[in-house]
């Protein structure tokens, strides 16, 4: 009786392994048909980013200009008020402006060029 159970377990294991293999193979076939949809979606997203680049670039420049004016006024007020940490604020302001411009360049080089 025990040998029959062992043989039955072996057959069950083989059946489960075969079924799992077929399921994985079927999923691979479905994935292959979905690749063309993924490529089309990436191409569509790239074209949308390219079409939105000019307005985003102008928006980044406007934000940088507004922050530049506000930051310059704040730093001027700190210098006139003899704030000992005015150099730290000036450095943070300059680095923030550089980060905005580098971000714009990164977007252009990554998605446009």
Backbone as a chain_set.jsonl record, in Angstrom:
{"seq": "XXXXXXXXXXXXXXXXXXXXXXXXXXXXXXXXXXXXXXXXXXXXXXXXXXXXXXXXXXXXXXXXXXXXXXXXXXXXXXXXXXXXXXXXXXXXXXXXXXXXXXXXXXXXXXXXX", "coords": {"N": [[0.815, -1.195, 0.0], [1.997, 1.187, 0.763], [3.889, 1.576, -1.209], [2.297, 2.079, -3.417], [1.189, 4.521, -2.704], [3.498, 6.094, -2.689], [4.205, 6.003, -5.389], [1.966, 7.232, -6.427], [2.241, 9.796, -5.322], [4.586, 10.587, -6.624], [3.658, 10.703, -9.239], [1.737, 12.703, -8.942], [3.402, 14.874, -8.266], [4.908, 15.101, -10.634], [2.836, 15.737, -12.368], [1.97, 18.201, -11.301], [4.33, 19.705, -11.616], [4.545, 19.66, -14.435], [2.184, 21.001, -15.114], [2.687, 23.506, -13.948], [4.91, 24.258, -15.468], [3.746, 24.483, -18.021], [1.988, 26.577, -17.525], [3.783, 28.683, -16.987], [5.068, 28.805, -19.476], [2.911, 29.608, -21.072], [2.408, 32.139, -19.973], [4.76, 33.394, -20.737], [4.418, 33.46, -23.493], [2.237, 35.216, -23.655], [3.461, 37.516, -22.665], [5.289, 38.091, -24.663], [3.642, 38.961, -26.726], [2.763, 41.297, -25.609], [4.904, 43.011, -25.656], [5.134, 44.612, -27.933], [3.084, 46.424, -27.501], [4.121, 47.78, -25.293], [6.395, 49.026, -26.379], [5.182, 50.764, -28.169], [3.816, 52.389, -26.357], [5.946, 53.587, -24.985], [7.117, 55.045, -27.077], [5.015, 56.807, -27.626], [4.86, 58.218, -25.188], [7.357, 59.465, -25.229], [7.084, 61.18, -27.432], [5.071, 62.855, -26.45], [6.397, 64.068, -24.299], [8.363, 65.443, -25.7], [6.751, 67.284, -27.06], [5.807, 68.806, -24.961], [8.016, 70.047, -23.975], [8.967, 72.712, -24.615], [6.991, 74.537, -23.422], [7.362, 73.783, -20.706], [10.024, 74.391, -20.328], [9.966, 77.197, -20.589], [8.352, 77.767, -18.374], [10.014, 76.893, -16.27], [12.085, 78.759, -16.526], [10.707, 81.12, -15.946], [9.947, 80.642, -13.283], [12.503, 80.481, -12.17], [13.341, 83.128, -12.583], [11.521, 84.622, -11.003], [12.034, 83.545, -8.454], [14.668, 84.327, -8.314], [14.525, 87.153, -8.139], [13.043, 87.481, -5.746], [14.713, 86.075, -3.958], [17.065, 87.607, -4.169], [16.229, 90.037, -3.038], [15.646, 89.214, -0.415], [18.177, 88.364, 0.448], [19.596, 90.758, 0.237], [18.276, 92.239, 2.206], [19.011, 90.768, 4.457], [21.78, 91.168, 4.485], [21.886, 93.934, 4.849], [20.763, 94.072, 7.349], [22.727, 93.127, 8.92], [22.964, 90.367, 9.377], [24.52, 87.495, 10.609], [24.506, 85.089, 9.258], [24.15, 85.537, 6.581], [25.745, 84.911, 4.391], [25.477, 82.152, 4.167], [22.796, 81.946, 3.406], [22.907, 83.261, 0.974], [24.547, 81.534, -0.515], [22.921, 79.238, -0.537], [20.793, 80.221, -2.017], [22.004, 80.747, -4.531], [22.864, 78.169, -5.259], [20.382, 76.903, -5.42], [19.236, 78.209, -7.621], [21.008, 77.38, -9.61], [20.443, 74.653, -9.552], [17.832, 74.592, -10.605], [18.324, 75.354, -13.266], [20.078, 73.342, -14.102], [18.377, 71.191, -13.857], [16.55, 71.685, -15.925], [18.263, 71.411, -18.122], [18.942, 68.73, -17.795], [16.467, 67.479, -18.318], [16.178, 68.169, -20.998], [18.423, 66.911, -22.211], [17.951, 64.268, -21.573], [15.404, 63.532, -22.645], [14.964, 64.88, -25.081], [17.247, 65.377, -26.795]], "CA": [[0.0, 0.0, 0.0], [2.87, 2.346, 0.835], [4.543, 1.775, -2.509], [1.298, 2.688, -4.301], [1.093, 5.936, -2.314], [4.711, 6.758, -3.17], [4.089, 6.152, -6.831], [0.928, 8.227, -6.671], [2.832, 11.093, -5.01], [5.51, 10.912, -7.709], [2.838, 11.09, -10.393], [1.158, 14.008, -8.61], [4.468, 15.865, -8.377], [5.202, 15.284, -12.052], [1.696, 16.445, -12.953], [2.016, 19.596, -10.836], [5.475, 20.329, -12.286], [4.184, 19.84, -15.838], [1.17, 22.047, -15.164], [3.357, 24.774, -13.657], [5.736, 24.579, -16.632], [2.849, 24.945, -19.077], [1.486, 27.893, -17.136], [4.873, 29.642, -17.196], [5.232, 28.935, -20.917], [1.777, 30.405, -21.561], [2.641, 33.524, -19.554], [5.833, 33.926, -21.594], [3.815, 33.773, -24.797], [1.453, 36.441, -23.497], [4.385, 38.634, -22.469], [5.876, 38.426, -25.96], [2.685, 39.74, -27.508], [2.604, 42.589, -24.963], [6.091, 43.85, -25.842], [4.874, 45.624, -28.964], [2.282, 47.472, -26.861], [5.016, 48.543, -24.441], [7.232, 49.873, -27.229], [4.313, 51.834, -28.668], [3.542, 53.299, -25.245], [7.165, 54.37, -24.742], [7.246, 56.014, -28.172], [3.985, 57.828, -27.43], [5.263, 59.054, -24.06], [8.485, 60.288, -25.673], [6.583, 62.267, -28.289], [4.357, 63.802, -25.595], [7.389, 64.84, -23.553], [8.977, 66.378, -26.644], [5.815, 68.367, -27.368], [5.623, 69.638, -23.773], [9.299, 70.548, -23.498], [9.085, 74.173, -24.709], [6.26, 75.216, -22.342], [7.977, 73.491, -19.407], [11.265, 75.161, -20.288], [9.604, 78.591, -20.295], [7.872, 77.804, -16.996], [11.178, 76.802, -15.392], [12.794, 80.038, -16.58], [9.913, 82.118, -15.216], [10.091, 80.341, -11.857], [13.859, 80.876, -11.782], [13.411, 84.596, -12.538], [10.774, 85.093, -9.83], [12.814, 83.174, -7.271], [15.867, 85.154, -8.311], [14.203, 88.485, -7.621], [12.671, 87.349, -4.328], [15.907, 85.695, -3.207], [17.996, 88.738, -4.104], [15.702, 91.004, -2.075], [15.823, 88.651, 0.925], [19.601, 88.384, 0.795], [19.955, 92.167, 0.447], [17.751, 92.627, 3.517], [19.826, 90.122, 5.487], [23.085, 91.829, 4.523], [21.691, 95.26, 5.452], [20.432, 93.867, 8.76], [23.935, 92.592, 9.583], [22.74, 88.976, 9.781], [25.791, 86.769, 10.472], [24.349, 83.923, 8.381], [23.711, 85.975, 5.248], [26.527, 84.208, 3.364], [24.865, 80.83, 3.999], [21.565, 82.123, 2.646], [23.295, 83.606, -0.397], [25.018, 80.308, -1.151], [21.755, 78.377, -0.771], [20.036, 80.829, -3.11], [22.726, 80.528, -5.793], [22.807, 76.739, -5.581], [19.01, 76.597, -5.841], [19.062, 78.689, -8.994], [21.777, 76.481, -10.48], [19.716, 73.378, -9.618], [16.736, 74.75, -11.558], [18.842, 75.376, -14.63], [20.609, 72.016, -14.395], [17.208, 70.33, -14.052], [16.042, 71.93, -17.285], [19.224, 70.807, -19.048], [18.805, 67.287, -17.66], [15.259, 67.067, -19.047], [16.434, 68.294, -22.45], [19.382, 65.891, -22.657], [17.4, 62.926, -21.38], [14.236, 63.21, -23.455], [14.861, 65.582, -26.351], [18.415, 65.158, -27.655]], "C": [[0.857, 1.257, 0.0], [3.537, 2.617, -0.495], [3.574, 2.409, -3.51], [1.162, 4.175, -3.997], [2.312, 6.712, -2.804], [4.634, 7.0, -4.664], [3.043, 7.212, -7.182], [1.464, 9.643, -6.38], [3.802, 11.524, -6.101], [4.738, 11.383, -8.943], [2.204, 12.458, -10.148], [2.198, 15.108, -8.75], [4.801, 16.148, -9.836], [4.081, 16.066, -12.732], [1.708, 17.93, -12.568], [3.166, 20.343, -11.506], [5.166, 20.61, -13.751], [3.163, 20.965, -15.993], [1.784, 23.419, -14.917], [4.223, 25.207, -14.84], [4.891, 25.106, -17.782], [2.296, 26.335, -18.783], [2.551, 28.967, -17.352], [5.105, 29.867, -18.685], [4.129, 29.797, -21.517], [1.952, 31.877, -21.195], [3.739, 34.168, -20.393], [5.293, 34.283, -22.972], [2.982, 35.054, -24.729], [2.357, 37.657, -23.344], [5.001, 39.051, -23.795], [4.919, 39.242, -26.805], [2.485, 41.125, -26.912], [3.788, 43.52, -25.156], [5.831, 44.934, -26.866], [4.01, 46.752, -28.404], [3.153, 48.356, -25.982], [5.901, 49.493, -25.233], [6.408, 51.033, -27.77], [4.011, 52.852, -27.571], [4.755, 54.167, -24.935], [7.355, 55.417, -25.832], [6.232, 57.139, -28.038], [4.353, 58.775, -26.289], [6.424, 59.973, -24.441], [8.018, 61.435, -26.541], [5.799, 63.298, -27.475], [5.333, 64.678, -24.801], [8.06, 65.855, -24.464], [8.049, 67.548, -26.955], [5.61, 69.3, -26.181], [6.908, 70.316, -23.304], [9.366, 72.076, -23.524], [8.264, 74.901, -23.644], [6.874, 74.984, -20.955], [9.272, 74.276, -19.256], [10.98, 76.625, -19.939], [9.116, 78.736, -18.853], [9.038, 77.747, -16.009], [11.941, 78.121, -15.374], [12.03, 81.131, -15.837], [10.025, 81.897, -13.714], [11.472, 80.761, -11.364], [13.982, 82.391, -11.671], [12.708, 85.14, -11.294], [11.541, 84.762, -8.549], [14.102, 83.986, -7.178], [15.614, 86.528, -7.732], [13.881, 88.417, -6.129], [13.894, 87.011, -3.481], [16.902, 86.836, -3.081], [17.533, 89.778, -3.095], [15.899, 90.486, -0.647], [17.277, 88.7, 1.363], [20.063, 89.823, 1.052], [19.485, 92.633, 1.829], [18.577, 92.003, 4.638], [21.198, 90.786, 5.607], [22.964, 93.2, 5.186], [21.383, 95.163, 6.942], [21.582, 93.27, 9.555], [23.711, 91.176, 10.136], [24.035, 88.191, 9.584], [25.709, 85.568, 9.524], [23.938, 84.316, 6.972], [24.494, 85.268, 4.145], [25.975, 82.807, 3.116], [23.599, 80.922, 3.159], [21.876, 82.464, 1.188], [23.758, 82.371, -1.153], [23.853, 79.375, -1.464], [20.925, 78.912, -1.931], [20.704, 80.555, -4.454], [22.67, 79.064, -6.201], [21.405, 76.303, -5.998], [18.743, 77.041, -7.266], [19.812, 77.795, -9.98], [21.055, 75.142, -10.627], [18.54, 73.462, -10.581], [17.237, 74.679, -12.995], [19.434, 74.022, -15.03], [19.462, 71.021, -14.612], [16.618, 70.473, -15.439], [16.962, 71.281, -18.31], [19.137, 69.286, -18.996], [17.587, 66.776, -18.428], [15.515, 67.097, -20.547], [17.34, 67.174, -22.921], [18.807, 64.486, -22.539], [16.319, 62.596, -22.396], [14.241, 63.815, -24.856], [16.018, 65.235, -27.283], [18.725, 63.698, -27.818]], "O": [[0.531, 2.253, -0.646], [3.728, 3.774, -0.869], [3.992, 3.195, -4.36], [1.035, 4.993, -4.908], [2.189, 7.843, -3.274], [4.964, 8.085, -5.143], [3.222, 7.988, -8.121], [1.164, 10.579, -7.12], [3.84, 12.699, -6.467], [5.129, 12.347, -9.601], [2.143, 13.282, -11.06], [1.901, 16.169, -9.3], [4.957, 17.305, -10.228], [4.332, 16.94, -13.561], [1.484, 18.8, -13.409], [2.998, 21.489, -11.922], [5.49, 21.684, -14.256], [3.272, 21.786, -16.903], [1.442, 24.386, -15.597], [4.264, 26.39, -15.177], [5.274, 26.07, -18.445], [2.156, 27.163, -19.683], [2.243, 30.049, -17.851], [5.317, 31.002, -19.111], [4.397, 30.631, -22.382], [1.677, 32.759, -22.009], [3.658, 35.351, -20.723], [5.675, 35.301, -23.547], [3.023, 35.876, -25.644], [2.032, 38.729, -23.856], [5.213, 40.24, -24.029], [5.352, 40.135, -27.533], [2.079, 42.044, -27.624], [3.689, 44.708, -24.848], [6.268, 46.071, -26.682], [4.181, 47.91, -28.787], [2.942, 49.568, -25.931], [6.133, 50.628, -24.816], [6.89, 52.165, -27.822], [3.959, 54.052, -27.838], [4.609, 55.356, -24.653], [7.716, 56.556, -25.538], [6.55, 58.298, -28.306], [4.18, 59.989, -26.404], [6.465, 61.13, -24.021], [8.508, 62.556, -26.399], [5.855, 64.49, -27.776], [5.119, 65.881, -24.651], [8.302, 66.992, -24.061], [8.509, 68.681, -27.097], [5.272, 70.469, -26.37], [6.888, 71.079, -22.338], [9.785, 72.68, -22.536], [8.79, 75.814, -23.008], [6.899, 75.895, -20.128], [9.578, 74.77, -18.171], [11.662, 77.218, -19.104], [9.433, 79.721, -18.188], [9.046, 78.477, -15.018], [12.396, 78.556, -14.316], [12.635, 81.972, -15.173], [10.181, 82.853, -12.954], [11.605, 81.326, -10.279], [14.651, 82.891, -10.767], [13.237, 86.017, -10.611], [11.676, 85.609, -7.666], [14.568, 84.294, -6.081], [16.401, 87.017, -6.921], [14.396, 89.213, -5.344], [14.092, 87.589, -2.412], [17.512, 87.024, -2.029], [18.352, 90.344, -2.37], [16.282, 91.253, 0.236], [17.578, 89.035, 2.509], [20.833, 90.072, 1.98], [20.21, 93.336, 2.533], [18.815, 92.644, 5.661], [21.716, 90.946, 6.712], [23.819, 93.589, 5.981], [21.707, 96.071, 7.707], [21.427, 92.944, 10.732], [24.2, 90.832, 11.212], [24.598, 88.217, 8.49], [26.736, 85.086, 9.045], [23.418, 83.477, 6.236], [23.954, 85.047, 3.061], [25.999, 82.324, 1.984], [23.355, 80.074, 2.3], [21.185, 82.006, 0.278], [23.396, 82.185, -2.314], [23.806, 78.786, -2.544], [20.41, 78.137, -2.737], [20.033, 80.171, -5.412], [22.451, 78.756, -7.372], [21.26, 75.422, -6.845], [18.095, 76.328, -8.033], [19.304, 77.492, -11.059], [21.054, 74.558, -11.711], [18.271, 72.503, -11.305], [16.632, 74.015, -13.837], [19.299, 73.606, -16.181], [19.563, 70.121, -15.446], [16.229, 69.483, -16.058], [16.489, 70.666, -19.266], [19.243, 68.621, -20.026], [17.667, 65.756, -19.112], [15.128, 66.184, -21.276], [17.054, 66.544, -23.939], [19.149, 63.608, -23.331], [16.31, 61.498, -22.954], [13.567, 63.29, -25.743], [15.798, 64.843, -28.429], [19.678, 63.343, -28.511]]}, "num_chains": 1, "name": "protein.A"}
